[in-house]
Amino acid sequence: MNKQQIERFFPNLSTSPYSITSPAEKGYNCIAWAAGDSNAWWEPDSQYTCFWPDSIPRVYTVEAYVKAFESLSFTRCQDACYEDGFEKVAIYVLSDGKPAHAARQLGSGVWTSKLGNSEDIEHGKLEALEGQIYGIVSVVLKRQIHP
């Protein structure tokens, strides 16, 4: 997608700085990208066709997604503000309660997201992706970065 197409799907990006950081790629999704994995599609599908951490329920609930990130040493935290020495993940949830997206905070404090089968982007504000497609940020988790 080009910027105009991206902004059609995510209108809040038109008033927030962002950049496209990679070409479209269908081999991984936003959950994998937030987890630091660009080699698998992370989804709790019941047919076991996608990667999902062992022993985490294969259900589309916030709690299952939180447990998936907890399996990577993330813990819930108060807010999305940058904290030196930590990386954060934000989970977006639709109005029906289903998780729809995850973003990861980079060491610079900027957020990175994989837009479905499309590009990866860097965006300064989590709220820039909120809306009908991804819902709102519901949970933020963090883990310590080890040098």
Buried (B, 14 or more C-beta within 10 A) or exposed (E): BEBEEBBEBBEBBEEBEBEBEBEEBEEBBBBBBBBEBEEBBBBBEEEEEBBBBEEBEBEBBBEBBBBBBBBBEBEEBEEBEBBEEBBBBBBBBBEEEEBBBBBBBEEEEBBBBBBBEBBBBBBBBBEBBBBEBBBBBBBBBBBEEEE
